[in-house]
Amino acid sequence: MQNSMSFYFDTYGGWKEVYRSKYSRFACLITIICVPYWLNQQWWEDVISIIPNLLGFTLGGYAMLMAFGEPKFLETLAEKVENDEHSPLIKVNSTFVHFIVLQVLALLTAFICKSYYFIPTGKIAELILEYNLLFLIGTCFIYFLGFYIFMYSLFSTLAATFAILRLMKVYDVFLRTKK
């Protein structure tokens, strides 16, 4: 039996899906476009002020979504389609879990970047000057990764929204065929 994290990541589609995702690619593009911002600014302050509100809204919306619908509709969603490994209900859930995981990762990355941000002085400044290129590359990589995760979590808002739209389309068909 898989643990919850590997089950979620497997049902989401794994690294292959992250790479193929248009939302991930847009996030990478915006991260590249915003280099002047995240390289020279304390960008993590925005993440720390935005993500908690978004995360609270997401968790509330996710709870409402899971409480939504008739039991028969949820049973229908829980049925697997022939060639699919997971039911539509699990796929919608994994989209929301992915959205939440990205938000938490964005927040954690922002806190880590904020924690290690400092203006070096004394011996530390001398050491950094000695290994300046390595320090610069490491800092750029961490900042890029953190800002990319933040952008990806914002773009995943669209993915979760469209997952709800698809679910509502199915629910609409379900209600009309019920009559």
C-alpha positions, 0 to 999 in steps of 0.5 A: 500500500502506498503512502498518501504522498506517493499515492497523490503524486502517482494519481496526479501523473508524477514528474512527467505530468509536472513537466508536460503541464502547460501551467508549469511551463507558463510558471517557468516562463513568467519566472524567467520574465521576472528575473529582475524582480526575484533576483534583486528584491525580497520576493518572498514577502509577497509569497508570505502575504499571498499564499496563506489567504489562497491556501485558506480559500483553497482548503475551504473550497476543497472541503465544499467540493467534497461535500457537494453532490448527491451520493449517487453522483459521487458513486458514479464519479468513483467508478473507473473508466476501462483504460484508466487506472484511477476514477474521475473522483480520484483525479479531481482530488489529486488536482486539488491536492497538487494545488494545495501541495504547491501552495505549501511548498511555495510558502515553505520555500519563501520562509527558507529564503527569508531565513537565509537572506542576510548582508554578509559582513566580516569573515562570512563576507570574505568567504563569500567573496572567495567563493563568489561565483558558487554563492551567486549560482546557488542563490540564483538557483534557490531564488529561481526555484522558489519563485517558480514554485510560487508562480506554479501554485498561482497557475494551478489555481486555473487548473483547479478551477477548470477541474471544478468546471469539468466536474460541474459539466458532468454533474449537469449531465448527471442531473439532466439524465436523472430526469 
